[in-house]
Amino acid sequence: MGAKVRFLGLLKDFQPESDADGVWRVPSGKTIQDIVDETGVQGGKWEFVITVNGDSVRRSYALADDDEVIFSTIFLGG
């Protein structure tokens, strides 16, 4: 089963293969840092936030089945 991961907006290019719903499934037990390392998103030029089930988490967070992970850029207004 695993966790569901989405890269939104300007980060979409970092998302590996996805299903018809635009979701990349990763095995439970992987950490957020594993995903960052695997996708190379850290080397990008964008500042971003990562949430799991709507909450901000540390990169050491280990994913569980059915977790929903979102990588999104930070938007600032003026």
ROZA-466991 format. One line per field, with one value per residue (C-alpha): residue in three letters; x, y, z. Coordinates in Angstrom, 1 decimal, always signed. Example, Ala and Ser with C-alpha at 12.3 -4.5 7.8 and 13.67 -1.06 7.14 Angstrom:
<zakols>
r: ALA	SER
x: +12.3	+13.7
y: -4.5	-1.1
z: +7.8	+7.1
</zakols>
This chain:
<zakols>
r: MET	GLY	ALA	LYS	VAL	ARG	PHE	LEU	GLY	LEU	LEU	LYS	ASP	PHE	GLN	PRO	GLU	SER	ASP	ALA	ASP	GLY	VAL	TRP	ARG	VAL	PRO	SER	GLY	LYS	THR	ILE	GLN	ASP	ILE	VAL	ASP	GLU	THR	GLY	VAL	GLN	GLY	GLY	LYS	TRP	GLU	PHE	VAL	ILE	THR	VAL	ASN	GLY	ASP	SER	VAL	ARG	ARG	SER	TYR	ALA	LEU	ALA	ASP	ASP	ASP	GLU	VAL	ILE	PHE	SER	THR	ILE	PHE	LEU	GLY	GLY
x: +0.0	+2.4	+2.1	+0.9	+3.2	+2.5	+4.7	+2.7	+3.2	+6.8	+8.0	+6.0	+9.1	+10.7	+7.9	+8.8	+6.2	+2.7	-0.6	-3.7	-4.5	-1.1	+0.1	+3.5	+3.3	+6.2	+6.6	+5.8	+9.0	+10.7	+11.5	+10.9	+14.6	+14.7	+12.2	+14.2	+17.4	+15.7	+14.1	+16.8	+14.3	+16.7	+19.1	+16.4	+16.2	+12.8	+12.0	+9.4	+7.3	+6.5	+3.3	+2.1	-1.6	-1.8	+0.9	+4.5	+6.9	+10.7	+12.6	+13.3	+9.5	+8.9	+5.9	+3.0	+0.4	-2.1	+0.0	-0.5	+2.6	+2.6	+5.7	+4.7	+6.6	+6.3	+4.3	+4.8	+2.5	+3.4
y: +0.0	+2.7	+6.5	+8.9	+11.7	+14.7	+17.5	+20.6	+23.7	+24.4	+21.2	+18.9	+18.2	+16.4	+13.9	+10.4	+8.2	+8.6	+6.9	+8.2	+10.4	+12.1	+10.3	+8.7	+5.8	+5.0	+2.2	+2.8	+3.2	+5.6	+8.9	+12.4	+12.7	+9.5	+11.1	+14.4	+12.4	+10.2	+13.0	+15.6	+18.3	+19.7	+20.7	+22.8	+26.6	+26.7	+27.1	+24.5	+23.1	+19.5	+18.3	+14.9	+14.6	+18.4	+18.8	+20.0	+17.2	+16.7	+15.1	+12.1	+11.3	+7.7	+7.3	+5.0	+3.4	+5.9	+9.0	+11.8	+13.8	+17.2	+19.1	+22.6	+25.8	+28.8	+31.6	+35.1	+38.1	+41.7
z: +0.0	+1.2	+1.3	-1.4	-2.4	-4.6	-5.8	-6.5	-8.7	-9.6	-8.0	-10.3	-12.3	-9.3	-9.0	-10.3	-12.0	-10.8	-11.2	-13.0	-10.0	-10.1	-7.0	-6.5	-4.1	-1.9	+0.6	+4.3	+6.4	+4.0	+5.6	+4.1	+3.8	+1.7	-0.7	-0.8	-1.6	-4.2	-6.1	-5.9	-4.9	-2.4	-5.2	-6.8	-6.7	-5.0	-1.3	-0.3	+2.5	+3.2	+4.9	+5.9	+6.4	+6.6	+9.3	+9.0	+9.8	+10.3	+7.5	+9.8	+9.8	+8.7	+6.4	+7.3	+5.0	+3.7	+4.7	+2.3	+1.6	-0.2	-1.4	-2.4	-3.0	-0.6	-2.0	-0.6	-1.2	-1.3
</zakols>
